[in-house]
């Protein structure tokens, strides 16, 4: 009997405590806003992809020609003081090449192809025209994915994020003031889904060596990094 009485009293105390906590817990009211920030800059590097491809009756001859051209390409990079970490050469890909012949219609074997792609980050943008002219003089198949950027992009992205945060705070203060509330502490910050097309792929083009007689003039203009964030504030 005493045991049941003790258990009943304990249950009552627990229920009372739970009710007290529930009643004393303050409702958290929040406000959600978005902010945008952008920073413009003049690029100081250019990225480019260079493709070398040869087709020969013998695979060995095709590989030899491709390797020789890539070696010349690397030598030019060294001439312009391109760092090893800024030269990324892919594996050689080989294949059989055919074309269709009509009347009579049949597939004709052209030879064995060997293809190798090299991506280069060129940090002496004022010398890029001369550099690309020497590249175009080689037996390369194409120059593609030309893109201008900045070596300190992360610094500009961080600055754009801070501007976005300032913009979000300004919006939150205006909203809170309109409903006669006081803005409280920040509860959550998240990146908003945002397509930074202007910043991420600011300048991109394809250039084919057979169509150009001189170097590529580097005139990238001004690029812009844009950031957007969502911020949740507490309101008092």
Secondary structure, DSSP 8 states (H G I E B T S, - for coil): -HHHHHHHHHHHHHHHHHHHHHHH----EEEEEEEEEEEEEE--EEEEEEEEEEEESSHHHHHHHHHHHHHHHHHHHHHTT--GGGEEE---EEEEEEEEETTTTEEEEEEEEEEEEEEEEE--GGGHHHHHHHHHTSS-SEEEEEEEE-TTHHHHHHHHHHHHHHHHHHHHHHHHHHTT--EEEEEEEEE-----HHHHTSS---B-GGG-SS-------EEEEEEEEEEEEEE-
